[in-house]
Amino acid sequence: MKHAYLISCSDHYGHRMGDWDRALQAFGIPATYLTSDFSHTAKETYSCTVPGCVQLHVRPYRKNLSADRILSHREFAIQVRRWLEALPDEPTVLVCLLPPNFLARELKRYKRRHPQVRLIFDLFDLWPETFPSSRMKRLLSLPFRIWADLRDRNLDAADFVTAECSLYREILSLDGSRSGTIYFSLPPYEGPEFPAVLPKDRAELAYLGAINNLIDIPRIAAFLRALSARMPVRLHIIGEGETRAAFCEAARAAGAEVEFHGEIFGEAEKHRILSGCHFGLNVMKDSVCVGLTMKSVDYLRHGLPIISTIGGDTAALLASRSIGLSLRDPERTAAAAADLISAGTGDFSRAAHETYEALFSSHTAEASCISVLRRVLASAGEAL
């Protein structure tokens, strides 16, 4: 009997593994979700609510860069391999999210003993390349290289490798015949609408998501200062994090009125706030290696144009579609933003939502997963 296993150290079912699960259902292949019992985001034990989910116990950790985190991920990867080895029947397909990079090593070992099992690695992050501190990257260059090698030297075990953005495939020089890009996806917003007539004489901006050491607060402040010199600015902040106080203080010092909403989990309330904004900010430090973020996808889903420093795929979309502005020079971007706000951002808003529908909807991601599975299963001689 055909069966698949979806493997993720942290709980990524809602925005990644669910797409693979639905794609497998299209082939009549049931899947079991295999994850740990520790939430990387909340730093606490949790119970997964996905039906039939199997959770493996791992050691907790408090810091992202710590021996406990490394050991926790290593232990999870080894447990996964041993758990798979103990199955009475070989899986048909394994889909594994990376990182942790230890999973690549352990599943390569499993694949050697079970060559008939189809293996898909799905890269949703490049670690340690996404570590935000350039100084720490230099100081820890040797251990970081070893960490990256756990991934790079074992990707060849997969029958196919997918990545959340094309930038990752480019950095890793992945074979185009055995790799593909499947963007982040989010389900469509289906709640009440809040029609808003956006002002043309002041800027309403939004920041959505975690407020952490990845965001470039000085650059955001420089942009807000330049824009405030042209028109009044109000910044709506939806989220929470360790640098929240510094972020709010810098924004106010730059001349912006700050409206802090905190964490909002209700989609309707989030949509109400974003519907009243001209742009959403996605400004990260240049040292962060990323081509696309869930923050941008969420903005576009709500029809909100973006102001972004993200390179790779996001920069290419900004250049080819009228969905926002690239923030390189704060003065020039502020001038362009002020001109667009004064003229009206309706066309940009429509283009933002159309881009979400075309590239980042759950339907689009599921179709991409189906395409990959069809190819991988056909190579194994499976009847489709």
C-alpha positions in Angstrom: 0.0 0.0 0.0 1.3 3.4 -0.9 2.1 5.8 1.9 4.0 9.1 2.3 5.6 10.8 5.2 6.0 14.5 5.6 8.9 15.5 7.8 9.5 18.8 9.5 11.4 19.6 12.7 9.2 22.6 13.5 5.5 22.8 12.8 5.3 24.0 9.2 2.1 22.1 8.2 0.0 25.2 7.9 2.0 27.0 5.2 4.1 24.3 3.6 3.4 20.6 4.4 -0.4 21.1 3.9 0.3 21.8 0.2 2.3 18.6 -0.1 -0.4 16.6 1.7 -3.2 17.9 -0.6 -1.0 17.2 -3.6 -0.4 13.6 -2.4 -4.1 13.1 -2.0 -4.5 13.9 -5.7 -2.6 10.7 -6.3 -4.5 8.7 -3.8 -1.5 8.6 -1.4 -2.2 9.1 2.3 0.4 10.9 4.3 1.6 11.0 7.9 3.0 14.2 9.3 6.2 13.6 11.4 7.4 16.5 13.5 8.9 17.3 16.9 7.1 18.3 20.1 9.0 21.6 20.4 8.0 24.9 18.9 10.9 26.9 17.6 8.9 30.1 17.6 7.4 29.9 21.1 10.4 28.0 22.5 8.1 25.5 24.3 6.6 22.1 24.0 3.3 21.9 22.0 0.8 19.4 20.8 0.3 19.2 17.0 -3.4 19.3 15.9 -2.8 17.8 12.4 -4.9 14.5 12.3 -2.6 11.5 12.6 0.5 13.5 13.4 3.4 11.8 15.0 5.5 13.9 17.3 9.0 12.9 18.4 10.3 14.2 21.7 13.3 16.5 21.5 15.3 18.5 24.1 14.1 22.1 24.4 16.4 25.1 23.8 16.1 28.8 24.6 18.6 30.4 22.2 18.7 30.0 18.4 22.5 30.0 18.4 23.3 27.4 21.1 24.6 23.9 21.7 21.2 22.8 22.9 19.6 23.8 19.6 22.2 21.9 17.6 21.8 18.8 19.8 18.0 19.1 19.6 18.1 19.1 15.8 20.7 16.4 15.6 18.6 14.1 18.0 15.4 14.8 16.0 17.1 13.8 12.7 18.5 10.6 14.1 15.1 9.8 15.7 13.4 10.3 12.3 15.8 7.9 10.5 15.3 5.2 13.2 11.6 5.7 13.3 11.4 5.2 9.5 13.7 2.2 9.7 11.3 0.6 12.2 8.3 0.9 9.8 6.9 -2.5 8.6 6.6 -1.3 5.1 8.8 1.1 3.1 7.3 4.5 2.4 6.4 5.5 -1.2 7.5 9.1 -0.8 9.4 11.1 1.8 9.1 14.9 1.7 11.4 16.6 4.1 11.8 20.3 5.0 15.3 21.6 5.5 16.7 22.9 7.8 17.7 21.4 10.1 20.6 20.3 7.9 21.1 17.2 10.0 18.0 15.8 8.4 19.8 15.8 5.0 22.6 13.6 6.4 20.3 11.2 8.2 17.9 10.8 5.2 20.8 10.2 2.9 21.8 7.3 5.2 18.2 6.0 5.0 18.1 6.4 1.3 21.2 4.3 0.8 19.4 1.4 2.5 16.1 2.0 0.9 16.9 3.2 -2.7 13.3 2.6 -3.9 11.9 5.2 -1.6 11.4 8.5 -3.4 12.9 11.4 -1.5 12.2 15.1 -1.9 14.1 17.8 0.0 12.2 21.1 0.4 14.4 24.1 1.3 12.4 26.7 3.2 15.5 28.4 4.6 19.3 28.5 4.1 20.9 28.1 7.4 23.4 29.3 8.5 23.5 31.7 5.5 20.4 33.6 6.8 22.2 34.4 10.1 21.8 38.2 10.3 25.2 39.2 11.8 28.0 39.6 9.2 30.5 39.9 12.1 29.4 36.6 13.7 29.5 34.9 10.3 33.1 35.8 10.0 34.0 34.8 13.5 32.1 31.5 13.2 33.0 30.8 9.6 34.5 27.3 10.2 31.5 25.9 12.2 29.1 27.7 9.9 30.8 26.0 6.9 30.5 22.6 8.6 26.9 23.3 9.3 26.2 24.2 5.7 28.1 21.1 4.5 25.6 18.9 6.3 23.1 20.1 3.7 25.3 20.6 0.7 27.0 17.2 0.8 23.8 15.3 1.1 21.3 17.1 -1.2 22.3 14.6 -3.9 20.5 11.9 -2.1 17.1 13.4 -3.1 15.3 12.5 -6.3 14.2 16.2 -6.4 14.9 19.3 -4.5 12.5 22.2 -4.2 13.2 25.6 -2.7 11.0 28.5 -1.4 12.7 30.9 -3.8 14.9 30.7 -6.9 17.7 32.6 -5.1 18.4 29.5 -3.0 18.7 27.3 -6.0 21.1 29.8 -7.6 23.3 30.0 -4.5 23.5 26.2 -4.2 24.0 25.7 -8.0 21.2 23.1 -8.0 20.7 21.0 -11.1 17.8 22.5 -13.0 16.6 19.1 -14.2 16.2 17.9 -10.6 15.1 21.0 -8.8 12.4 23.6 -8.8 11.0 26.6 -7.0 7.7 26.4 -5.0 6.9 29.7 -3.4 5.4 30.2 0.0 1.7 30.1 -0.1 -1.2 31.4 2.0 -4.9 30.6 1.8 -7.0 33.4 0.4 -8.5 36.0 2.7 -12.2 35.2 2.8 -13.5 37.5 5.5 -15.4 40.8 5.5 -14.1 43.6 3.3 -13.4 47.1 4.7 -13.5 49.5 1.8 -11.3 52.4 2.5 -10.6 55.6 0.6 -6.9 56.1 1.2 -5.7 59.6 1.9 -3.5 61.3 -0.7 -2.1 63.9 1.6 -0.5 61.6 4.2 1.2 58.2 4.3 -0.4 55.2 6.1 2.3 52.4 6.3 2.2 49.0 7.9 4.8 46.7 9.5 3.5 43.1 9.9 5.3 40.3 11.7 8.1 39.5 14.1 10.1 42.5 15.4 13.5 41.0 15.7 17.2 41.5 14.9 16.6 40.6 11.2 14.9 43.9 10.4 17.0 47.0 9.5 15.7 49.6 11.9 18.2 52.3 10.9 17.2 52.0 7.2 13.5 52.1 8.1 14.1 55.2 10.2 15.9 56.9 7.4 13.1 56.2 5.0 10.5 57.4 7.5 12.5 60.5 8.1 12.7 61.3 4.4 9.0 60.6 3.8 8.0 62.6 6.9 9.7 65.6 5.3 7.2 65.3 2.5 3.9 64.4 4.2 2.6 63.2 7.6 3.3 59.5 8.2 1.6 57.0 10.4 3.1 53.6 10.9 0.8 50.7 12.0 2.8 47.9 13.7 1.2 44.5 13.9 3.5 42.1 15.7 5.8 41.7 18.6 9.4 40.9 19.3 12.5 41.6 21.3 13.4 44.9 19.4 9.9 46.3 19.5 10.8 49.2 21.9 13.8 50.2 19.8 11.7 50.0 16.6 8.9 52.2 17.9 11.3 54.7 19.4 13.3 55.0 16.1 10.1 55.4 14.1 8.8 58.2 16.3 12.2 59.9 16.3 12.1 59.8 12.5 8.8 61.8 12.6 6.2 59.1 12.2 3.2 58.6 14.3 3.3 55.0 15.6 0.1 53.0 16.2 1.1 49.7 17.9 -1.5 47.0 17.5 0.5 44.1 19.0 0.0 40.6 17.8 -3.2 40.1 15.9 -4.3 36.5 15.1 -7.8 37.4 13.6 -7.5 37.7 9.8 -10.5 40.1 9.6 -8.9 42.6 12.1 -5.6 42.3 10.3 -7.3 42.9 6.9 -9.1 45.9 8.3 -5.8 47.6 9.3 -3.9 46.7 6.1 -6.8 47.8 3.9 -6.3 51.4 5.3 -2.5 51.4 4.4 -0.7 52.5 1.2 2.4 50.2 1.7 3.7 47.4 3.8 7.3 47.5 5.0 9.6 44.5 4.5 13.1 45.9 5.3 15.8 43.4 6.4 19.5 43.7 6.9 21.6 43.1 3.8 23.4 40.3 5.6 20.3 38.2 5.7 20.3 35.7 2.8 16.7 35.5 1.6 14.8 35.9 -1.7 11.2 35.9 -0.5 9.5 36.1 2.9 6.1 35.2 4.2 5.6 38.8 5.2 5.6 39.9 1.6 3.2 37.1 0.6 0.9 38.2 3.4 1.0 41.8 2.3 0.2 40.9 -1.3 -2.6 38.6 -0.2 -4.3 41.6 1.4 -3.7 43.7 -1.7 -1.1 45.8 0.0 1.9 47.0 -2.1 5.3 46.6 -0.5 8.4 48.6 0.2 11.2 46.1 0.4 15.0 45.6 0.6 14.7 41.8 -0.2 16.8 40.8 -3.2 16.5 37.8 -5.5 12.9 36.8 -6.3 11.3 39.7 -4.6 13.5 42.3 -6.3 12.7 40.7 -9.6 9.0 40.9 -8.9 9.3 44.6 -8.0 11.1 45.2 -11.2 8.6 43.4 -13.4 5.3 44.1 -11.7 3.8 47.2 -10.2 3.5 45.9 -6.7 5.7 48.3 -4.8 9.1 49.9 -4.4 12.6 48.7 -3.8 14.3 50.5 -0.9 17.9 51.2 -1.6 18.2 54.9 -1.3 15.8 56.2 1.4 15.5 59.7 -0.2 14.7 58.4 -3.7 12.3 55.8 -2.4 10.5 58.3 -0.1 10.1 60.7 -3.1 8.6 57.9 -5.2 6.3 56.7 -2.4 5.1 60.3 -1.8 4.4 60.7 -5.5 2.4 57.4 -5.7 0.4 58.2 -2.6 -0.5 61.7 -3.9 -1.6 60.1 -7.3 -3.3 57.1 -5.7 -2.1 53.5 -5.2 -5.1 51.7 -6.5 -3.4 50.2 -9.5 -0.5 49.0 -7.3 -3.0 47.4 -4.9 -4.8 45.5 -7.6 -1.4 44.4 -9.0 -0.4 43.2 -5.6 -3.5 41.0 -5.2 -3.2 39.7 -8.8 0.4 38.7 -8.0 -0.7 36.8 -4.9 -3.3 34.9 -6.9 -0.8 34.1 -9.7 2.2 33.0 -7.6 1.4 32.6 -3.9 -2.1 31.1 -3.5 -2.6 27.7 -2.0 -3.9 26.5 -5.3 -0.8 27.6 -7.1 1.5 25.9 -4.6 -0.5 22.7 -4.6 -0.4 22.6 -8.4 3.4 23.0 -8.2 3.7 20.1 -5.7 1.5 17.9 -7.9 3.8 18.6 -10.8 6.9 17.6 -8.8 5.2 14.5 -7.5 4.1 13.4 -10.9 7.7 13.6 -12.1 9.2 11.9 -9.1 6.6 9.1 -9.1 6.9 8.5 -12.8 10.7 8.1 -12.5 10.1 5.4 -10.0 7.7 3.6 -12.4 4.7 4.2 -10.2 1.3 3.9 -11.8 -0.3 7.4 -11.8 
